[in-house]
């Protein structure tokens, strides 16, 4: 079987095409690598999967526990393995674009997984 690799699109190009989009993400937990946080800043990097099964990492500074929640994330960067983004903090925007998902803030900062 011969395959013409020159016609394939690299995964980095596919991921880069997502930059600027707002995607729904199921939060899987705190990211192992916290390098998205700039020195001197506070917050936590969370990781999850988009509806198209892409890994998405985003920063949150509120201290909330998002584990298991669906959130809207605006994609701001990409690598060949993952996407990075910003949490959409406008609940009305997030609910409008999430297909009926309602967002609540039922977790307190004391429930955040360390």
VENJOPE-V251246 format. One record per residue. N is the residue number from 0. RES is the residue in one letter. PHI is phi as a letter, one per 20 degrees, with the letter a starting at -180 (none if undefined). OMEGA is omega as a letter, one per 30 degrees, with the letter a starting at -180 (* if undefined). D_LAST is the distance of its C-alpha to the last C-alpha in whole Angstrom. Layout:
n=[N;N]
res=[RES;RES]
phi=[PHI;PHI]
omega=[OMEGA;OMEGA]
d_last=[D_LAST;D_LAST]
This chain:
n=[0;1;2;3;4;5;6;7;8;9;10;11;12;13;14;15;16;17;18;19;20;21;22;23;24;25;26;27;28;29;30;31;32;33;34;35;36;37;38;39;40;41;42;43;44;45;46;47;48;49;50;51;52;53;54;55;56;57;58;59;60;61;62;63;64;65;66;67;68;69;70;71;72;73;74;75;76;77;78;79;80;81;82;83;84;85;86;87;88;89;90;91;92;93;94;95;96;97;98;99;100;101;102;103;104;105;106;107;108;109;110;111;112;113]
res=[X;X;X;X;X;X;X;X;X;X;X;X;X;X;X;X;X;X;X;X;X;X;X;X;X;X;X;X;X;X;X;X;X;X;X;X;X;X;X;X;X;X;X;X;X;X;X;X;X;X;X;X;X;X;X;X;X;X;X;X;X;X;X;X;X;X;X;X;X;X;X;X;X;X;X;X;X;X;X;X;X;X;X;X;X;X;X;X;X;X;X;X;X;X;X;X;X;X;X;X;X;X;X;X;X;X;X;X;X;X;X;X;X;X]
phi=[none;d;c;e;f;f;e;f;e;f;f;f;f;f;f;f;f;e;f;n;e;d;c;e;c;e;f;e;q;f;f;f;e;d;f;f;e;f;g;n;e;d;p;b;e;d;c;a;c;f;f;d;m;e;f;c;d;b;e;c;d;e;n;f;e;d;g;n;e;e;c;e;c;e;f;d;a;b;c;f;d;b;d;c;a;d;f;e;e;e;f;f;f;f;f;f;d;d;m;n;f;d;e;c;d;e;e;e;f;f;e;f;f;e]
omega=[a;a;l;a;a;a;a;l;l;l;l;l;l;l;a;l;l;a;a;l;l;a;l;a;l;a;a;l;l;a;l;a;a;a;l;a;a;a;a;l;l;l;a;l;l;l;l;a;l;l;l;l;l;l;l;l;l;a;l;a;a;a;l;l;a;a;l;a;l;a;l;a;l;a;a;a;a;l;l;a;a;l;l;a;a;l;l;a;l;a;l;l;a;a;l;a;a;l;l;l;l;a;l;l;a;a;l;a;l;a;a;l;l;*]
d_last=[50;50;47;47;44;45;45;41;39;36;32;31;34;33;30;31;33;30;30;30;30;27;26;24;21;19;15;14;10;8;11;11;14;13;17;17;16;19;20;19;18;14;12;10;12;12;14;17;20;23;26;28;25;24;21;20;17;17;15;14;14;14;11;11;10;12;12;15;17;20;20;23;22;25;25;26;26;26;26;28;25;23;23;21;21;21;20;23;22;26;25;29;29;26;28;31;30;28;31;31;27;26;23;21;19;18;14;13;11;10;9;6;4;0]
